[in-house]
Amino acid sequence: MDWIKIEDRLPEYYEYVLVYARKEGNEPSPISIARQFKGVWEMMSDQDQSNAIAHGDLTWGMDAEEITHWMPLPESPD
């Protein structure tokens, strides 16, 4: 599967996808899971009020404005 530039195409509304954010300087460029609606990105959260809970290290930041690419999540093993 290849990364898709957000200026080429966006995923379907509310579809969770992998996103890549290009960071400036020597900061690592993170990959996360997010979804979008009309070009507005929502990141996964570790907050109970969120409809998609992420677990693990969420201490690094990714701003929606930094997202440059996305790709569909893989199919489940079922």
C-alpha positions in Angstrom: 0.0 0.0 0.0 1.3 3.5 -0.9 1.0 6.7 1.0 -1.5 9.2 -0.6 -0.9 12.9 -0.5 -3.7 14.8 1.1 -3.6 17.4 -1.7 -4.3 14.5 -4.2 -7.2 12.9 -2.3 -8.7 12.7 1.2 -10.2 9.5 2.7 -13.9 9.0 3.1 -15.5 11.0 5.9 -15.0 9.5 9.3 -12.9 6.6 8.0 -9.9 5.9 10.3 -6.6 5.9 8.4 -2.9 6.1 9.1 -1.6 9.6 8.9 1.9 10.9 8.5 2.9 14.4 9.8 6.0 16.1 8.4 7.9 17.8 11.3 10.3 20.6 10.9 14.0 20.3 11.7 15.3 17.2 13.5 12.0 16.2 15.1 10.8 12.7 14.1 7.9 12.6 11.7 5.2 10.7 13.5 2.6 8.3 12.2 -0.8 8.0 13.9 -4.4 7.1 13.3 -6.9 9.8 12.5 -10.1 10.5 10.5 -11.3 13.6 8.7 -14.6 15.3 7.8 -14.6 18.1 5.2 -10.8 18.4 5.5 -10.8 18.7 9.3 -8.7 16.0 10.9 -9.6 14.4 14.3 -6.8 12.5 16.0 -7.3 9.4 18.2 -7.3 10.2 21.9 -6.7 8.4 25.2 -9.7 10.3 26.7 -12.8 8.3 27.6 -15.1 10.8 26.0 -13.5 10.1 22.6 -15.2 7.5 20.3 -11.8 6.0 19.5 -9.5 5.3 22.4 -5.8 4.9 21.7 -3.5 3.1 24.1 0.3 3.5 24.5 2.6 6.5 24.2 0.6 9.5 23.2 3.1 12.0 24.6 4.4 13.2 21.2 2.3 15.7 19.4 0.9 15.8 15.9 -1.0 18.8 14.7 -3.6 18.3 12.0 -2.0 21.1 10.0 1.2 19.0 9.7 -0.5 16.0 8.1 0.8 15.5 4.6 -0.1 11.9 3.7 -2.5 9.1 4.6 -3.2 5.4 3.8 -6.0 3.0 4.6 -5.7 0.8 7.6 -5.1 -2.9 6.8 -8.0 -5.3 6.9 -8.6 -7.1 10.2 -7.3 -10.7 10.4 -10.9 -12.1 10.6 
